[in-house]
Amino acid sequence: MNNLTKKKSQKIIDDLLKQLGMEEQNRTVFHLKNINEKEKQIILDAKCKEVLEPWFIIDENDEVKTMFSIKTLIDFFQKAKEIQRHNFELRLEKAIYQQIPIDFHDVWIVAMDEIQKQINNGTKEANIDLEQLITNIHIKHPNLFFNMKEMAQKVQNNERL
């Protein structure tokens, strides 16, 4: 392994550590070495003082791999799920506000009921078109939204809103 490629793998690890907000001295690096066809040896880098996650493994081709404990992996997927849910709720909120609701909470409750029906029928939450859902709710329940055409007409005719 020449110095150029070694620097490439180190740069990848350093960049990832920076993104994770970890300090360079807290990295755990292993080197993967082929013993024979059925065996590989993993060697802890002598610079490592503690074995902290994530583990970075540099193979003989200078490719960087990572390893995590099951607990860390579960935590990661749990956080990803929370972020996905939060993103879904923000997109739903935006779709509702675009239709100018009279009472946001009332529309939210109707929308959540409709979403639950779609999920019960096998639709994945991520595949629900929220803009179309709120448009359909607006059509089914016009009393939940301001009628902008009617309001514009009243303003034009100098009527009271």
WOVEN-V200646 format. One record per pair of residues at least 24 apart in sequence whose ideal C-beta (glycine too) atoms are under 8 Angstrom apart, sorted by the first residue. I is the first residue (numbers start at 1). GAP is how many residues later the second one is. If there is no record, write none. Layout:
I;GAP / I;GAP
This chain:
1;59 / 1;61 / 5;57 / 6;56 / 8;54 / 9;49 / 9;53 / 9;54 / 9;55 / 12;52 / 13;43 / 13;51 / 16;40 / 16;50 / 20;34 / 25;24 / 26;24 / 26;26 / 27;25 / 27;29 / 28;24 / 28;25 / 28;26 / 28;27 / 28;28 / 29;26 / 29;27 / 29;28 / 29;29 / 30;25 / 30;26 / 30;27 / 30;28 / 31;26 / 31;27 / 31;28 / 32;25 / 32;26 / 32;27 / 32;28 / 32;33 / 33;27 / 34;26 / 84;42 / 88;37 / 88;38 / 91;39 / 92;38 / 92;42 / 95;35 / 95;36 / 95;38 / 95;39 / 96;38 / 98;33 / 98;36 / 99;35 / 99;36 / 99;38 / 99;39 / 99;46 / 100;45 / 100;46 / 100;48 / 101;43 / 101;44 / 101;45 / 102;41 / 102;42 / 102;43 / 102;44 / 103;41 / 106;38 / 107;27 / 107;30 / 107;37 / 107;38 / 110;27 / 110;31 / 110;34 / 111;26
